[in-house]
Amino acid sequence: MTNTLLIKLKRELRAKATKKRAKALKWFFKTGKGEYGEGDIFIGVTLPELRRVTKKYAEKVSLRDIDSLLKDKIHEYRMIALAILTYKYRKADRKTKEVIADFYLKHTKVINNWDLVDCSAGHILGDYLLDKDKSVLYKLVKSKNLWERRIAIISTSAFINKNDFEDTLKIAKILIRDDHDLIHKAVGWMLREVGKRSLKSEELFLKKHYKIMPRTMLRYAIERFPEKRRQEYLKGMI
């Protein structure tokens, strides 16, 4: 992809951006001082438009171009970079998937909001690690970087889809005392996904840990439980 085409890609996104949407996104993704998305810049592009532009340029973009987009201060450029990277990963042969997974790991510092993590971690890193050593996730989960910890737990969504819950539950246990709300939500979400496939596995975990789990984590984990069962957990009656 030439620099001219990269300029065209950005121009297309900007043409679909609105100030009103940018303002709303800045609020939604908590970009204020001291908030988790502090300093992130939005131009105001909808997800359908991002997908349309992704489809148009995905075959033309190189990893070098994706690197450039990921390092951009504008959120939507990083989002489309990850959308294209995910597209390339799905189309790749085994060797190229390894290259893409390694590239992903080298860019975790700029995968720096929950939507960026959630649209990519399971599809790329999680899928790549399905039949491989997963120790990299245990390094990420101990990171001081919020987003790397979220990458660790969200990556396990790929394992859950294969009915393999071991690493999800191990990483969830490590994160039980994490102090960030976005980790509480991510862990609760993954526990809920485990429960969709094996309620027994989720409840075995919850019975051991629910009394020390952050409230948000527990609420997310039991969201689909029958109301009576939910209340039993919330009231500590299990």
URMO-V601155 format. One record per backbone hydrogen bond with DSSP energy under -1.0 kcal/mol. NH is the residue of the N-H (numbers start at 1). CO is the residue of the C=O. E is the energy in kcal/mol with one decimal. If there is no record, write none. Layout:
BEGIN
{{NH CO E} {NH CO E}}
END
This chain:
BEGIN
{{6 2 -1.9} {7 3 -2.2} {8 4 -2.0} {9 5 -2.5} {10 6 -2.1} {11 7 -2.4} {12 8 -2.6} {13 9 -1.9} {14 10 -2.6} {15 11 -2.1} {17 14 -1.1} {18 44 -1.4} {22 18 -2.3} {23 19 -2.4} {24 20 -1.8} {25 21 -2.7} {26 22 -2.3} {27 23 -1.6} {28 24 -2.6} {29 25 -2.6} {30 27 -1.5} {31 26 -1.9} {35 32 -2.2} {37 30 -2.4} {38 35 -1.8} {39 31 -1.9} {40 37 -2.5} {41 73 -1.2} {50 46 -2.1} {51 47 -2.7} {52 48 -2.0} {53 49 -2.4} {54 50 -2.4} {55 51 -2.4} {56 52 -1.6} {57 53 -1.9} {58 54 -2.2} {60 57 -1.4} {61 57 -1.3} {66 62 -2.2} {67 63 -2.6} {68 64 -1.8} {69 65 -2.4} {70 66 -2.8} {71 67 -1.4} {72 69 -1.3} {75 41 -3.3} {78 74 -1.4} {79 75 -2.5} {80 76 -2.3} {81 77 -1.7} {82 78 -1.9} {83 79 -2.1} {84 80 -2.4} {85 81 -2.3} {86 82 -2.4} {87 83 -1.9} {88 84 -2.6} {89 85 -2.4} {90 86 -2.2} {91 87 -1.4} {97 93 -2.4} {98 94 -1.5} {99 95 -1.6} {100 96 -2.5} {101 97 -2.7} {102 98 -2.3} {103 99 -2.3} {104 100 -2.5} {105 101 -2.1} {106 102 -1.5} {107 104 -1.4} {110 107 -1.5} {112 110 -1.4} {117 113 -2.0} {118 114 -2.8} {119 115 -1.7} {120 117 -1.4} {121 117 -2.9} {124 120 -2.4} {126 121 -2.9} {127 122 -1.3} {128 124 -2.4} {129 125 -2.0} {130 127 -1.2} {132 129 -1.9} {137 134 -1.5} {139 135 -1.1} {140 136 -2.3} {141 137 -2.3} {143 140 -1.8} {149 145 -1.8} {150 146 -2.0} {151 147 -2.5} {152 148 -1.9} {153 149 -1.6} {154 150 -2.8} {155 151 -2.3} {157 154 -2.0} {158 155 -1.5} {160 156 -2.4} {161 157 -1.9} {162 159 -1.3} {163 160 -2.3} {164 159 -2.4} {169 165 -2.5} {170 166 -2.0} {171 167 -2.7} {172 168 -2.5} {173 169 -1.9} {174 170 -1.7} {175 171 -1.9} {178 175 -2.0} {183 180 -1.1} {184 180 -2.0} {185 181 -2.4} {186 182 -1.4} {187 183 -2.8} {188 184 -2.4} {189 185 -2.4} {190 186 -2.3} {191 187 -2.5} {192 188 -2.2} {193 189 -2.0} {194 190 -2.1} {195 191 -2.3} {196 192 -1.4} {197 194 -1.2} {198 194 -2.9} {202 198 -1.9} {203 199 -2.8} {204 200 -2.2} {205 201 -1.6} {206 202 -2.7} {207 203 -2.9} {209 205 -1.6} {210 206 -3.5} {212 209 -1.8} {218 214 -2.2} {219 215 -2.8} {220 216 -2.4} {221 217 -2.1} {222 218 -2.1} {225 222 -1.9} {230 226 -2.6} {231 227 -2.4} {232 228 -1.6} {233 229 -1.9} {234 230 -2.7} {235 231 -2.1} {236 233 -1.4} {237 232 -3.5}}
END
